[in-house]
Amino acid sequence: MNPKKLELLSSFAGRIAHMPKGQLLKAFTDLNLEAQKAGVHFTDEETRLIAEILTEKLSPEEKRKLDTLRLLSKKLSRQSAGARSQNT
């Protein structure tokens, strides 16, 4: 795996280790933003694995929210990639 990805995930794991479950969704969103700023893009499979780890502690409602965030993030990433390719 890309060293930048590993660094982000290690940092993320440390931050959420003792985090209350109510803050995990925000932490996931923060990770996504941090990754985008660093130019790191996770594959669909990597994102699915991260989400599975996070959702172990979440209620069904929180899992639905996370799924919505993942879909939105994927859509935004595609739009961003399309905009970048048009500008080059």
C-alpha positions in Angstrom: 0.0 0.0 0.0 1.1 3.5 -0.7 3.1 4.9 2.2 1.0 8.1 2.4 -2.1 5.9 2.7 -0.5 3.9 5.5 0.5 7.0 7.3 -3.0 8.4 7.1 -4.6 5.2 8.2 -2.2 4.7 11.1 -2.8 8.3 12.3 -6.6 7.7 11.9 -6.5 4.4 13.9 -4.7 6.2 16.7 -7.3 9.0 16.8 -10.3 6.7 16.9 -8.9 4.0 19.2 -10.7 5.3 22.2 -13.1 7.7 20.5 -16.8 7.6 21.5 -18.8 5.9 18.7 -20.9 9.1 18.2 -17.8 10.8 16.9 -16.7 8.1 14.4 -18.7 9.5 11.5 -17.1 12.9 11.8 -13.7 11.2 12.1 -14.3 9.3 8.9 -15.3 12.5 7.1 -12.2 14.2 8.5 -10.0 11.4 7.2 -11.6 11.7 3.7 -10.9 15.5 3.7 -7.4 15.0 5.0 -6.7 12.4 2.3 -8.0 14.6 -0.4 -5.8 17.5 0.7 -2.8 15.2 0.7 -3.6 14.0 -2.8 -4.3 10.5 -1.5 -7.2 8.5 -3.1 -8.5 5.3 -1.6 -9.8 2.6 -3.9 -13.4 1.4 -3.5 -12.1 -1.7 -1.8 -9.9 0.2 0.6 -12.8 2.5 1.4 -15.1 -0.5 2.0 -12.6 -2.0 4.4 -12.2 1.2 6.4 -16.0 1.5 6.6 -16.4 -2.0 7.8 -13.9 -1.4 10.6 -15.7 1.8 11.6 -19.2 0.3 11.4 -18.5 -2.5 13.9 -19.4 0.0 16.7 -22.1 1.9 15.0 -25.9 1.7 15.3 -27.9 0.9 12.1 -28.8 4.6 11.8 -25.2 5.6 12.0 -24.3 2.9 9.4 -26.8 4.4 7.0 -25.3 7.8 7.5 -21.9 6.5 6.8 -23.1 4.8 3.6 -24.6 8.1 2.5 -21.3 9.9 3.2 -19.4 7.3 1.2 -21.7 7.6 -1.8 -21.4 11.4 -1.6 -17.7 11.2 -1.3 -17.4 8.9 -4.3 -19.6 11.3 -6.3 -17.5 14.3 -5.3 -14.3 12.5 -6.1 -15.5 11.6 -9.6 -16.6 15.2 -10.2 -13.2 16.5 -8.9 -11.3 14.1 -11.2 -13.4 15.1 -14.1 -12.7 18.8 -13.5 -9.0 18.2 -13.2 -8.9 16.3 -16.5 -10.8 19.1 -18.2 -8.3 21.7 -16.9 -5.2 19.8 -18.3 
